[in-house]
């Protein structure tokens, strides 16, 4: 089982136990991976407002900074009255990220009303807000404490198994090697972030600094190179080559190939055949 699947499974199992969204952030406060990927309806509604989103982001940053000092789990209520918990993640005693659990309401009788009125200035839609709040998990303090205990155990496992590698010096080369090997598979930026446990900005910044081109550009070039080889050395159809090179659409493959080679795949194959005939 690969590391990325294991990490996703950890988050999924935590979610299954608690019903709370579980996420991992890097030390620059960028979300790397989460389960579920989408925010709750309540949080999404608040973040439709730029001011509301800024409040949420600042809340998270404040919590991460607090954890740096505590070096332990930190339980708190966000600006909108939802409970959250954050614990630090380490690799060989170096802080490499944060494990966050949230967002939920405690079972205090006033918690839902407080959350409603805290969020209302950022949405103004009472009906949507009420419906969104109904979907927020409500838990007793005892249940929350039990889940946090399990969360800490998972954080310790991630730490001990060195799932988050803080060494980024060779990140760009590792990305390149992954693309070179897996070019025929469906590859997305989100998949790469999960595989290398880093944010999109870290992924793009390191790769472009090393190779002076974007990840998607490099991946397309690799796929086109393999397309050339198939066209030159095999009798496979254009459709078959499209799939073998990792393209999902033949028209897109033809368009990308033509842009890079100034001729279509069919024209390229004919030129290769003509060249072979002259050589013979």
C-alpha positions as CSV (number, residue, x, y, z in Angstrom):
1,X,0.0,0.0,0.0
2,X,1.4,3.4,-1.0
3,X,2.1,6.2,1.4
4,X,-0.5,8.5,-0.1
5,X,-3.3,5.9,0.1
6,X,-2.3,5.2,3.7
7,X,-2.5,8.9,4.6
8,X,-5.9,9.3,2.9
9,X,-7.1,6.2,4.7
10,X,-6.1,7.7,8.1
11,X,-8.1,10.8,7.4
12,X,-11.1,8.8,6.1
13,X,-11.1,6.5,9.1
14,X,-11.0,9.5,11.5
15,X,-13.9,11.0,9.6
16,X,-15.9,7.7,9.8
17,X,-15.4,7.7,13.6
18,X,-16.1,11.3,14.2
19,X,-18.1,12.8,11.3
20,X,-15.7,15.7,11.4
21,X,-13.7,17.0,8.5
22,X,-10.0,16.0,8.9
23,X,-7.2,17.9,7.0
24,X,-3.4,18.2,6.9
25,X,-1.6,21.5,6.4
26,X,2.1,22.2,5.7
27,X,4.1,24.6,7.7
28,X,3.2,27.5,5.4
29,X,-0.5,26.9,6.4
30,X,-1.5,25.5,3.0
31,X,-4.0,22.6,3.0
32,X,-2.3,19.5,1.5
33,X,-5.0,16.9,1.8
34,X,-8.4,16.6,3.5
35,X,-11.3,14.2,3.9
36,X,-13.9,15.0,2.8
37,X,-12.3,17.4,0.3
38,X,-15.2,19.8,0.3
39,X,-15.9,22.2,3.2
40,X,-19.2,21.8,5.1
41,X,-22.2,23.7,3.7
42,X,-22.0,26.1,6.7
43,X,-18.3,26.9,6.1
44,X,-18.7,27.2,2.4
45,X,-21.6,29.6,2.8
46,X,-19.6,31.8,5.1
47,X,-16.6,31.8,2.7
48,X,-18.7,33.0,-0.2
49,X,-18.1,36.4,1.4
50,X,-14.4,37.6,1.1
51,X,-14.6,39.0,4.6
52,X,-15.9,35.7,5.9
53,X,-13.2,33.7,4.2
54,X,-10.6,36.0,5.6
55,X,-11.9,35.4,9.1
56,X,-11.7,31.7,8.6
57,X,-8.1,31.8,7.2
58,X,-7.0,34.0,10.0
59,X,-8.6,31.7,12.6
60,X,-6.6,28.8,11.2
61,X,-3.3,30.7,11.1
62,X,-3.8,31.8,14.7
63,X,-4.4,28.2,15.7
64,X,-1.3,26.9,13.9
65,X,0.8,29.6,15.6
66,X,-0.6,28.6,18.9
67,X,0.3,25.0,18.3
68,X,3.8,25.9,17.5
69,X,4.1,27.3,21.1
70,X,2.2,24.5,22.8
71,X,3.7,21.7,20.8
72,X,0.5,19.8,21.6
73,X,-3.1,19.5,20.6
74,X,-5.0,22.8,20.7
75,X,-8.8,22.9,21.0
76,X,-10.7,26.1,20.4
77,X,-13.8,27.7,18.9
78,X,-13.5,29.6,15.7
79,X,-14.8,33.1,15.1
80,X,-18.2,31.6,14.1
81,X,-18.6,29.4,17.1
82,X,-17.5,26.0,15.7
83,X,-15.1,23.8,17.6
84,X,-11.9,22.8,16.0
85,X,-8.7,21.0,17.1
86,X,-5.2,21.2,15.7
87,X,-2.1,19.1,16.6
88,X,1.4,19.4,15.2
89,X,3.1,16.9,13.0
90,X,6.9,16.3,13.1
91,X,9.6,14.6,11.1
92,X,12.7,13.8,13.1
93,X,11.8,16.5,15.6
94,X,11.2,19.1,12.9
95,X,7.8,20.6,12.5
96,X,6.4,19.5,9.1
97,X,2.7,20.3,9.3
98,X,-0.5,20.2,11.2
99,X,-3.4,17.8,11.6
100,X,-6.7,19.7,11.9
101,X,-10.1,18.3,13.0
102,X,-13.4,20.3,12.6
103,X,-15.8,21.8,12.3
104,X,-18.4,20.8,14.9
105,X,-20.8,22.2,17.5
106,X,-20.7,21.2,21.2
107,X,-24.0,20.2,22.8
108,X,-24.4,23.5,24.7
109,X,-28.0,24.7,24.2
110,X,-26.8,28.1,22.9
111,X,-24.1,26.9,20.5
112,X,-26.3,26.7,17.4
113,X,-27.9,30.1,18.0
114,X,-24.5,31.6,18.6
115,X,-23.1,30.1,15.4
116,X,-26.2,31.4,13.4
117,X,-25.8,35.0,14.6
118,X,-22.0,35.0,14.2
119,X,-22.3,33.9,10.5
120,X,-25.4,35.9,9.6
121,X,-23.6,39.2,8.8
122,X,-21.5,37.4,6.2
123,X,-24.4,35.7,4.3
124,X,-27.8,37.5,5.0
125,X,-29.6,34.4,3.8
126,X,-31.5,33.1,6.8
127,X,-32.9,30.0,5.1
128,X,-29.6,28.8,3.6
129,X,-27.8,29.5,6.9
130,X,-30.4,27.6,8.9
131,X,-30.2,24.6,6.5
132,X,-26.4,24.6,6.5
133,X,-26.3,24.7,10.3
134,X,-28.5,21.7,10.6
135,X,-25.7,19.7,8.8
136,X,-23.0,20.6,11.2
137,X,-22.1,17.7,13.6
138,X,-23.1,18.1,17.2
139,X,-21.0,16.2,19.8
140,X,-20.8,15.9,23.5
141,X,-17.6,16.9,25.2
142,X,-16.9,13.3,26.1
143,X,-17.2,12.2,22.5
144,X,-15.0,15.1,21.3
145,X,-12.3,14.2,23.8
146,X,-12.4,10.6,22.7
147,X,-12.0,11.6,19.1
148,X,-9.2,14.0,19.9
149,X,-7.4,11.1,21.7
150,X,-7.6,9.0,18.5
151,X,-6.5,12.1,16.5
152,X,-3.4,12.4,18.6
153,X,-2.6,8.7,18.1
154,X,-3.0,9.2,14.3
155,X,-0.7,12.3,14.5
156,X,1.9,10.2,16.3
157,X,1.7,7.5,13.7
158,X,2.2,10.1,10.9
159,X,5.1,11.5,12.8
160,X,6.8,8.1,13.6
161,X,6.3,6.8,10.1
162,X,7.7,10.1,8.6
163,X,4.8,10.5,6.2
164,X,5.5,14.2,5.9
165,X,9.1,14.6,4.7
166,X,10.4,18.1,5.4
167,X,13.3,17.7,3.0
168,X,12.2,19.6,-0.1
169,X,15.6,20.0,-1.8
170,X,15.0,17.2,-4.2
171,X,11.2,17.6,-4.6
172,X,11.4,18.8,-8.2
173,X,13.5,15.8,-9.2
174,X,11.1,13.4,-7.5
175,X,8.2,15.0,-9.3
176,X,10.0,14.7,-12.6
177,X,10.8,11.0,-11.9
178,X,7.2,10.4,-11.0
179,X,5.9,12.0,-14.3
180,X,8.5,10.1,-16.4
181,X,7.3,6.8,-15.0
182,X,3.6,7.5,-14.7
183,X,2.9,9.6,-17.8
184,X,0.4,7.1,-19.2
185,X,-1.8,7.4,-16.1
186,X,-4.3,10.1,-15.2
187,X,-2.3,12.7,-13.3
188,X,-3.7,15.8,-11.7
189,X,-2.1,18.5,-9.5
190,X,-4.2,17.3,-6.6
191,X,-2.9,13.8,-7.0
192,X,0.7,15.1,-7.0
193,X,0.0,17.2,-3.9
194,X,-1.3,14.1,-2.1
195,X,1.6,11.9,-3.3
196,X,4.3,14.4,-2.3
197,X,2.5,15.8,0.8
198,X,2.9,19.4,-0.3
199,X,0.7,22.3,-1.3
200,X,0.0,23.4,-4.9
201,X,2.2,26.5,-4.5
202,X,5.1,24.4,-3.2
203,X,4.7,21.9,-6.0
204,X,4.7,24.5,-8.7
205,X,7.4,26.7,-7.2
206,X,10.0,23.9,-6.8
207,X,9.4,22.4,-10.2
208,X,9.5,25.6,-12.1
209,X,12.6,26.8,-10.3
210,X,14.4,23.6,-11.2
211,X,13.2,23.0,-14.8
212,X,12.0,26.5,-15.9
213,X,8.6,25.2,-17.0
214,X,5.3,24.2,-15.5
215,X,4.3,20.7,-14.5
216,X,1.5,20.4,-17.0
217,X,3.8,21.7,-19.8
218,X,6.4,19.1,-18.9
219,X,3.9,16.3,-18.7
220,X,2.5,17.2,-22.1
221,X,6.0,17.2,-23.6
222,X,6.8,13.8,-22.2
223,X,3.5,12.4,-23.6
224,X,4.2,13.9,-27.0
225,X,7.7,12.3,-27.0
226,X,6.3,8.9,-26.3
227,X,3.6,9.5,-29.0
228,X,6.4,10.2,-31.5
229,X,8.1,6.8,-30.6
230,X,4.8,4.9,-31.0
231,X,4.1,6.7,-34.4
232,X,7.6,6.0,-35.6
233,X,8.0,2.4,-34.4
234,X,4.6,0.8,-34.2
235,X,1.5,0.2,-36.2
236,X,-0.9,1.2,-33.4
237,X,-3.8,3.4,-34.3
238,X,-3.9,7.1,-33.3
239,X,-6.6,6.2,-30.8
240,X,-4.5,3.5,-29.2
241,X,-1.5,5.8,-29.0
242,X,-3.6,8.5,-27.4
243,X,-4.5,6.2,-24.5
244,X,-1.0,4.8,-24.1
245,X,0.5,8.3,-23.8
246,X,-2.0,9.4,-21.1
247,X,-4.3,11.5,-23.2
248,X,-8.0,11.0,-22.6
249,X,-9.1,12.6,-25.9
250,X,-7.8,11.9,-29.4
251,X,-8.7,15.3,-30.7
252,X,-6.7,16.9,-27.8
253,X,-3.7,14.6,-28.5
254,X,-3.8,15.6,-32.2
255,X,-4.0,19.3,-31.3
256,X,-1.2,19.1,-28.8
257,X,1.0,17.0,-31.1
258,X,0.4,19.3,-34.0
259,X,1.3,22.3,-31.9
260,X,4.6,20.8,-30.8
261,X,5.7,19.2,-34.1
262,X,4.0,21.5,-36.6
263,X,2.3,18.5,-38.2
264,X,-0.4,16.1,-37.2
265,X,0.2,12.6,-35.9
266,X,-0.9,11.2,-39.3
267,X,1.5,13.5,-41.2
268,X,4.3,12.7,-38.8
269,X,3.8,8.9,-39.3
270,X,3.8,9.3,-43.1
271,X,7.0,11.4,-42.9
272,X,8.7,8.7,-40.9
273,X,7.6,6.0,-43.4
274,X,8.8,8.1,-46.3
275,X,12.1,8.6,-44.6
276,X,12.5,4.9,-44.0
277,X,11.7,4.1,-47.6
278,X,14.4,6.5,-48.8
279,X,16.9,5.0,-46.4
280,X,16.2,1.6,-47.9
